[in-house]
């Protein structure tokens, strides 16, 4: 069975929250996503993100998707 390589997409949610003086709890309340799901995203363990969640994150954080995610170099 082939070994699955870890993804190289890095989530910068911590940086954006700090820059905006917002807590994970406040963001979760604002966009209607559980803290657990946001923690999974923040800690680089998410395997997928719904466009509706991405849209809500961008609206709440006043950012673009590229501000939230970057491709880690090899």
Backbone as XML, in Angstrom:
<?xml version="1.0"?>
<chain id="A" units="angstrom">
  <residue number="1" name="UNK">
    <atom name="N" x="0.845" y="-1.175" z="0.000"/>
    <atom name="CA" x="0.000" y="0.000" z="0.000"/>
    <atom name="C" x="0.898" y="1.248" z="0.000"/>
  </residue>
  <residue number="2" name="UNK">
    <atom name="N" x="0.661" y="2.212" z="-0.920"/>
    <atom name="CA" x="1.500" y="3.413" z="-0.975"/>
    <atom name="C" x="1.304" y="4.294" z="0.254"/>
  </residue>
  <residue number="3" name="UNK">
    <atom name="N" x="2.390" y="4.924" z="0.665"/>
    <atom name="CA" x="2.350" y="5.835" z="1.808"/>
    <atom name="C" x="1.892" y="7.201" z="1.323"/>
  </residue>
  <residue number="4" name="UNK">
    <atom name="N" x="0.908" y="7.756" z="1.992"/>
    <atom name="CA" x="0.385" y="9.068" z="1.614"/>
    <atom name="C" x="1.305" y="10.164" z="2.145"/>
  </residue>
  <residue number="5" name="UNK">
    <atom name="N" x="1.762" y="11.037" z="1.252"/>
    <atom name="CA" x="2.602" y="12.151" z="1.673"/>
    <atom name="C" x="1.744" y="13.196" z="2.377"/>
  </residue>
  <residue number="6" name="UNK">
    <atom name="N" x="2.289" y="13.836" z="3.411"/>
    <atom name="CA" x="1.529" y="14.903" z="4.065"/>
    <atom name="C" x="1.369" y="16.078" z="3.107"/>
  </residue>
  <residue number="7" name="UNK">
    <atom name="N" x="0.244" y="16.764" z="3.241"/>
    <atom name="CA" x="0.023" y="17.917" z="2.364"/>
    <atom name="C" x="0.975" y="19.049" z="2.739"/>
  </residue>
  <residue number="8" name="UNK">
    <atom name="N" x="1.182" y="19.968" z="1.810"/>
    <atom name="CA" x="2.118" y="21.060" z="2.022"/>
    <atom name="C" x="1.416" y="22.410" z="2.138"/>
  </residue>
  <residue number="9" name="UNK">
    <atom name="N" x="0.111" y="22.390" z="2.318"/>
    <atom name="CA" x="-0.638" y="23.634" z="2.499"/>
    <atom name="C" x="-0.564" y="24.009" z="3.979"/>
  </residue>
  <residue number="10" name="UNK">
    <atom name="N" x="-0.144" y="25.230" z="4.239"/>
    <atom name="CA" x="-0.007" y="25.719" z="5.613"/>
    <atom name="C" x="-1.085" y="26.762" z="5.876"/>
  </residue>
  <residue number="11" name="UNK">
    <atom name="N" x="-1.783" y="26.609" z="6.982"/>
    <atom name="CA" x="-2.821" y="27.556" z="7.385"/>
    <atom name="C" x="-2.219" y="28.596" z="8.324"/>
  </residue>
  <residue number="12" name="UNK">
    <atom name="N" x="-2.460" y="29.865" z="8.019"/>
    <atom name="CA" x="-1.922" y="30.958" z="8.825"/>
    <atom name="C" x="-3.011" y="31.617" z="9.673"/>
  </residue>
  <residue number="13" name="UNK">
    <atom name="N" x="-3.945" y="30.838" z="10.130"/>
    <atom name="CA" x="-5.058" y="31.357" z="10.923"/>
    <atom name="C" x="-4.574" y="32.031" z="12.206"/>
  </residue>
  <residue number="14" name="UNK">
    <atom name="N" x="-3.601" y="31.439" z="12.886"/>
    <atom name="CA" x="-3.057" y="32.044" z="14.114"/>
    <atom name="C" x="-2.576" y="33.470" z="13.882"/>
  </residue>
  <residue number="15" name="UNK">
    <atom name="N" x="-1.828" y="33.658" z="12.798"/>
    <atom name="CA" x="-1.289" y="34.983" z="12.485"/>
    <atom name="C" x="-2.392" y="35.998" z="12.231"/>
  </residue>
  <residue number="16" name="UNK">
    <atom name="N" x="-3.412" y="35.579" z="11.480"/>
    <atom name="CA" x="-4.507" y="36.483" z="11.167"/>
    <atom name="C" x="-5.321" y="36.829" z="12.416"/>
  </residue>
  <residue number="17" name="UNK">
    <atom name="N" x="-5.553" y="35.847" z="13.268"/>
    <atom name="CA" x="-6.279" y="36.112" z="14.510"/>
    <atom name="C" x="-5.503" y="37.095" z="15.388"/>
  </residue>
  <residue number="18" name="UNK">
    <atom name="N" x="-4.214" y="36.880" z="15.519"/>
    <atom name="CA" x="-3.384" y="37.768" z="16.340"/>
    <atom name="C" x="-3.379" y="39.184" z="15.776"/>
  </residue>
  <residue number="19" name="UNK">
    <atom name="N" x="-3.259" y="39.302" z="14.471"/>
    <atom name="CA" x="-3.222" y="40.618" z="13.833"/>
    <atom name="C" x="-4.526" y="41.381" z="14.020"/>
  </residue>
  <residue number="20" name="UNK">
    <atom name="N" x="-5.616" y="40.646" z="14.192"/>
    <atom name="CA" x="-6.927" y="41.287" z="14.334"/>
    <atom name="C" x="-7.408" y="41.329" z="15.791"/>
  </residue>
  <residue number="21" name="UNK">
    <atom name="N" x="-6.597" y="40.808" z="16.688"/>
    <atom name="CA" x="-6.969" y="40.808" z="18.100"/>
    <atom name="C" x="-8.215" y="39.989" z="18.370"/>
  </residue>
  <residue number="22" name="UNK">
    <atom name="N" x="-8.349" y="38.883" z="17.646"/>
    <atom name="CA" x="-9.543" y="38.043" z="17.754"/>
    <atom name="C" x="-9.158" y="36.675" z="18.302"/>
  </residue>
  <residue number="23" name="UNK">
    <atom name="N" x="-10.026" y="36.099" z="19.101"/>
    <atom name="CA" x="-9.783" y="34.751" z="19.618"/>
    <atom name="C" x="-10.429" y="33.718" z="18.695"/>
  </residue>
  <residue number="24" name="UNK">
    <atom name="N" x="-9.974" y="32.492" z="18.829"/>
    <atom name="CA" x="-10.567" y="31.396" z="18.073"/>
    <atom name="C" x="-12.038" y="31.231" z="18.444"/>
  </residue>
  <residue number="25" name="UNK">
    <atom name="N" x="-12.348" y="31.414" z="19.709"/>
    <atom name="CA" x="-13.738" y="31.308" z="20.179"/>
    <atom name="C" x="-14.615" y="32.367" z="19.527"/>
  </residue>
  <residue number="26" name="UNK">
    <atom name="N" x="-14.129" y="33.603" z="19.476"/>
    <atom name="CA" x="-14.899" y="34.687" z="18.859"/>
    <atom name="C" x="-15.121" y="34.412" z="17.372"/>
  </residue>
  <residue number="27" name="UNK">
    <atom name="N" x="-14.077" y="33.920" z="16.703"/>
    <atom name="CA" x="-14.206" y="33.601" z="15.280"/>
    <atom name="C" x="-15.211" y="32.480" z="15.068"/>
  </residue>
  <residue number="28" name="UNK">
    <atom name="N" x="-15.134" y="31.451" z="15.887"/>
    <atom name="CA" x="-16.070" y="30.324" z="15.781"/>
    <atom name="C" x="-17.507" y="30.800" z="15.941"/>
  </residue>
  <residue number="29" name="UNK">
    <atom name="N" x="-17.744" y="31.640" z="16.929"/>
    <atom name="CA" x="-19.095" y="32.188" z="17.147"/>
    <atom name="C" x="-19.549" y="33.023" z="15.960"/>
  </residue>
  <residue number="30" name="UNK">
    <atom name="N" x="-18.648" y="33.792" z="15.421"/>
    <atom name="CA" x="-18.975" y="34.714" z="14.332"/>
    <atom name="C" x="-19.342" y="33.991" z="13.040"/>
  </residue>
  <residue number="31" name="UNK">
    <atom name="N" x="-18.665" y="32.876" z="12.757"/>
    <atom name="CA" x="-18.915" y="32.199" z="11.478"/>
    <atom name="C" x="-19.738" y="30.923" z="11.609"/>
  </residue>
  <residue number="32" name="UNK">
    <atom name="N" x="-20.068" y="30.523" z="12.834"/>
    <atom name="CA" x="-20.921" y="29.352" z="13.019"/>
    <atom name="C" x="-20.223" y="28.026" z="12.776"/>
  </residue>
  <residue number="33" name="UNK">
    <atom name="N" x="-18.932" y="27.967" z="13.092"/>
    <atom name="CA" x="-18.153" y="26.732" z="12.978"/>
    <atom name="C" x="-17.664" y="26.390" z="14.380"/>
  </residue>
  <residue number="34" name="UNK">
    <atom name="N" x="-17.577" y="25.112" z="14.696"/>
    <atom name="CA" x="-17.151" y="24.736" z="16.046"/>
    <atom name="C" x="-15.683" y="25.077" z="16.270"/>
  </residue>
  <residue number="35" name="UNK">
    <atom name="N" x="-15.344" y="25.305" z="17.521"/>
    <atom name="CA" x="-13.954" y="25.563" z="17.887"/>
    <atom name="C" x="-13.089" y="24.364" z="17.521"/>
  </residue>
  <residue number="36" name="UNK">
    <atom name="N" x="-13.615" y="23.176" z="17.687"/>
    <atom name="CA" x="-12.869" y="21.958" z="17.354"/>
    <atom name="C" x="-12.486" y="21.969" z="15.877"/>
  </residue>
  <residue number="37" name="UNK">
    <atom name="N" x="-13.437" y="22.292" z="14.998"/>
    <atom name="CA" x="-13.130" y="22.307" z="13.565"/>
    <atom name="C" x="-12.127" y="23.398" z="13.210"/>
  </residue>
  <residue number="38" name="UNK">
    <atom name="N" x="-12.234" y="24.561" z="13.839"/>
    <atom name="CA" x="-11.260" y="25.616" z="13.594"/>
    <atom name="C" x="-9.878" y="25.225" z="14.124"/>
  </residue>
  <residue number="39" name="UNK">
    <atom name="N" x="-9.846" y="24.525" z="15.252"/>
    <atom name="CA" x="-8.570" y="24.059" z="15.809"/>
    <atom name="C" x="-7.893" y="23.071" z="14.876"/>
  </residue>
  <residue number="40" name="UNK">
    <atom name="N" x="-8.669" y="22.190" z="14.274"/>
    <atom name="CA" x="-8.133" y="21.228" z="13.315"/>
    <atom name="C" x="-7.498" y="21.968" z="12.146"/>
  </residue>
  <residue number="41" name="UNK">
    <atom name="N" x="-8.173" y="23.004" z="11.670"/>
    <atom name="CA" x="-7.635" y="23.806" z="10.575"/>
    <atom name="C" x="-6.381" y="24.555" z="11.019"/>
  </residue>
  <residue number="42" name="UNK">
    <atom name="N" x="-6.444" y="25.197" z="12.163"/>
    <atom name="CA" x="-5.341" y="26.001" z="12.698"/>
    <atom name="C" x="-4.093" y="25.169" z="12.956"/>
  </residue>
  <residue number="43" name="UNK">
    <atom name="N" x="-4.275" y="23.929" z="13.371"/>
    <atom name="CA" x="-3.153" y="23.054" z="13.724"/>
    <atom name="C" x="-2.686" y="22.172" z="12.580"/>
  </residue>
  <residue number="44" name="UNK">
    <atom name="N" x="-3.062" y="22.552" z="11.350"/>
    <atom name="CA" x="-2.567" y="21.879" z="10.140"/>
    <atom name="C" x="-3.027" y="20.423" z="10.021"/>
  </residue>
  <residue number="45" name="UNK">
    <atom name="N" x="-4.166" y="20.071" z="10.621"/>
    <atom name="CA" x="-4.637" y="18.683" z="10.541"/>
    <atom name="C" x="-5.836" y="18.516" z="9.602"/>
  </residue>
  <residue number="46" name="UNK">
    <atom name="N" x="-6.320" y="19.610" z="9.022"/>
    <atom name="CA" x="-7.477" y="19.530" z="8.125"/>
    <atom name="C" x="-7.066" y="18.905" z="6.803"/>
  </residue>
  <residue number="47" name="UNK">
    <atom name="N" x="-7.947" y="18.096" z="6.254"/>
    <atom name="CA" x="-7.703" y="17.490" z="4.950"/>
    <atom name="C" x="-8.497" y="18.194" z="3.860"/>
  </residue>
  <residue number="48" name="UNK">
    <atom name="N" x="-9.468" y="18.999" z="4.258"/>
    <atom name="CA" x="-10.304" y="19.724" z="3.293"/>
    <atom name="C" x="-10.966" y="20.899" z="4.007"/>
  </residue>
  <residue number="49" name="UNK">
    <atom name="N" x="-11.347" y="21.883" z="3.195"/>
    <atom name="CA" x="-12.085" y="23.047" z="3.710"/>
    <atom name="C" x="-13.211" y="23.322" z="2.729"/>
  </residue>
  <residue number="50" name="UNK">
    <atom name="N" x="-14.418" y="23.457" z="3.237"/>
    <atom name="CA" x="-15.553" y="23.790" z="2.376"/>
    <atom name="C" x="-15.430" y="25.232" z="1.915"/>
  </residue>
  <residue number="51" name="UNK">
    <atom name="N" x="-15.873" y="25.482" z="0.692"/>
    <atom name="CA" x="-15.851" y="26.852" z="0.187"/>
    <atom name="C" x="-16.714" y="27.768" z="1.042"/>
  </residue>
  <residue number="52" name="UNK">
    <atom name="N" x="-17.801" y="27.254" z="1.589"/>
    <atom name="CA" x="-18.654" y="28.088" z="2.445"/>
    <atom name="C" x="-17.908" y="28.487" z="3.719"/>
  </residue>
  <residue number="53" name="UNK">
    <atom name="N" x="-17.109" y="27.581" z="4.268"/>
    <atom name="CA" x="-16.301" y="27.894" z="5.449"/>
    <atom name="C" x="-15.194" y="28.870" z="5.090"/>
  </residue>
  <residue number="54" name="UNK">
    <atom name="N" x="-14.548" y="28.647" z="3.973"/>
    <atom name="CA" x="-13.490" y="29.542" z="3.518"/>
    <atom name="C" x="-14.039" y="30.952" z="3.286"/>
  </residue>
  <residue number="55" name="UNK">
    <atom name="N" x="-15.195" y="31.041" z="2.677"/>
    <atom name="CA" x="-15.833" y="32.343" z="2.445"/>
    <atom name="C" x="-16.130" y="33.035" z="3.770"/>
  </residue>
  <residue number="56" name="UNK">
    <atom name="N" x="-16.691" y="32.295" z="4.726"/>
    <atom name="CA" x="-17.010" y="32.868" z="6.040"/>
    <atom name="C" x="-15.749" y="33.333" z="6.762"/>
  </residue>
  <residue number="57" name="UNK">
    <atom name="N" x="-14.685" y="32.545" z="6.679"/>
    <atom name="CA" x="-13.419" y="32.931" z="7.299"/>
    <atom name="C" x="-12.883" y="34.226" z="6.682"/>
  </residue>
  <residue number="58" name="UNK">
    <atom name="N" x="-12.890" y="34.290" z="5.365"/>
    <atom name="CA" x="-12.387" y="35.481" z="4.677"/>
    <atom name="C" x="-13.218" y="36.717" z="5.009"/>
  </residue>
  <residue number="59" name="UNK">
    <atom name="N" x="-14.520" y="36.565" z="5.089"/>
    <atom name="CA" x="-15.376" y="37.700" z="5.432"/>
    <atom name="C" x="-15.135" y="38.152" z="6.869"/>
  </residue>
  <residue number="60" name="UNK">
    <atom name="N" x="-15.051" y="37.206" z="7.792"/>
    <atom name="CA" x="-14.875" y="37.553" z="9.205"/>
    <atom name="C" x="-13.500" y="38.153" z="9.476"/>
  </residue>
  <residue number="61" name="UNK">
    <atom name="N" x="-12.487" y="37.697" z="8.745"/>
    <atom name="CA" x="-11.120" y="38.164" z="8.964"/>
    <atom name="C" x="-10.709" y="39.261" z="7.986"/>
  </residue>
  <residue number="62" name="UNK">
    <atom name="N" x="-11.632" y="39.633" z="7.094"/>
    <atom name="CA" x="-11.376" y="40.656" z="6.079"/>
    <atom name="C" x="-10.071" y="40.352" z="5.342"/>
  </residue>
  <residue number="63" name="UNK">
    <atom name="N" x="-10.047" y="39.161" z="4.729"/>
    <atom name="CA" x="-8.834" y="38.724" z="4.028"/>
    <atom name="C" x="-9.213" y="37.955" z="2.771"/>
  </residue>
  <residue number="64" name="UNK">
    <atom name="N" x="-8.201" y="37.565" z="2.036"/>
    <atom name="CA" x="-8.349" y="36.737" z="0.850"/>
    <atom name="C" x="-7.901" y="35.312" z="1.190"/>
  </residue>
  <residue number="65" name="UNK">
    <atom name="N" x="-8.349" y="34.309" z="0.422"/>
    <atom name="CA" x="-7.925" y="32.936" z="0.699"/>
    <atom name="C" x="-6.397" y="32.782" z="0.745"/>
  </residue>
  <residue number="66" name="UNK">
    <atom name="N" x="-5.691" y="33.511" z="-0.085"/>
    <atom name="CA" x="-4.237" y="33.447" z="-0.097"/>
    <atom name="C" x="-3.599" y="34.003" z="1.166"/>
  </residue>
  <residue number="67" name="UNK">
    <atom name="N" x="-4.353" y="34.803" z="1.926"/>
    <atom name="CA" x="-3.852" y="35.288" z="3.216"/>
    <atom name="C" x="-3.935" y="34.196" z="4.274"/>
  </residue>
  <residue number="68" name="UNK">
    <atom name="N" x="-4.880" y="33.284" z="4.099"/>
    <atom name="CA" x="-5.090" y="32.190" z="5.051"/>
    <atom name="C" x="-4.187" y="30.988" z="4.799"/>
  </residue>
  <residue number="69" name="UNK">
    <atom name="N" x="-3.887" y="30.744" z="3.532"/>
    <atom name="CA" x="-3.146" y="29.534" z="3.180"/>
    <atom name="C" x="-1.954" y="29.855" z="2.295"/>
  </residue>
  <residue number="70" name="UNK">
    <atom name="N" x="-0.910" y="29.054" z="2.441"/>
    <atom name="CA" x="0.235" y="29.150" z="1.547"/>
    <atom name="C" x="0.765" y="27.755" z="1.284"/>
  </residue>
  <residue number="71" name="UNK">
    <atom name="N" x="1.455" y="27.597" z="0.167"/>
    <atom name="CA" x="2.051" y="26.328" z="-0.185"/>
    <atom name="C" x="3.468" y="26.297" z="0.357"/>
  </residue>
  <residue number="72" name="UNK">
    <atom name="N" x="3.731" y="25.332" z="1.233"/>
    <atom name="CA" x="5.063" y="25.175" z="1.817"/>
    <atom name="C" x="6.020" y="24.634" z="0.763"/>
  </residue>
  <residue number="73" name="UNK">
    <atom name="N" x="7.183" y="25.230" z="0.672"/>
    <atom name="CA" x="8.177" y="24.789" z="-0.306"/>
    <atom name="C" x="8.789" y="23.466" z="0.128"/>
  </residue>
  <residue number="74" name="UNK">
    <atom name="N" x="9.223" y="22.687" z="-0.828"/>
    <atom name="CA" x="9.876" y="21.398" z="-0.530"/>
    <atom name="C" x="11.300" y="21.608" z="-0.171"/>
  </residue>
</chain>
